[in-house]
Amino acid sequence: MTPITPPELADELGHIETRKGLKVRNYLRKTYPEHKKGERWHLSPEQADDVRSHFAR
């Protein structure tokens, strides 16, 4: 499966933001602190499902 980016996931979730994917990235930074700062996020299916579950609450 192709990795998904925070802006793509934000569109899927219906987030309306000036900086697309900001809410998703903020959540990812808290949840996956081992991710190197400044590197692009390319989410695995498991990470994307985690984000979907978090924002479905």
N, C-alpha and C positions, 0 to 999 in steps of 0.2 A: 504494500500500500504506500502511496506517496505521502511524504510528510506534509503536515498542514502548518501554516504560519499563524501567529496571533491575529493579524488583520483578517485573514480568511475565516478564522474561528469566530471573531467578533461579528463579522457579517452574518454568519450562520446563526449566531445567538441573538441577532437583532440589536446589538449595541450601537448606539448613535453617539459618536465621540468626535472631537476635533482631531485628535491623534488616534487613528484607527488601531485598535488592539491594546490600548493602554490599560484598560481594566484587566484584560487577560494577562498581559505581561506583568502587571503588579502582582496578580495572584501567583503566577509562575515563579517570580523572584522569591516570594515567601515560601512556596512549597518546594522548590527545587534550588536551594541556595548554592549547590555545587556547580551550577551553570556559570561559566566564565562571563564576567561582566563585559559588555560590549559585543559579545558574539550574538549572531542572529539565532532566533529560536526556530527550530524545525521540529515540530512535535511528532512524537510517535503516536500510533493509534491509542495506546494506553494513556499517555499524557493528555491527548485531546479529549478522551472520555472522562478523565479526571476533571478537566476544566468544565466540560458540559455538565457533569454532576454537580459541581460547585455552584455554577450559575443557575441551575435549575431549581435551587432551593427557594 
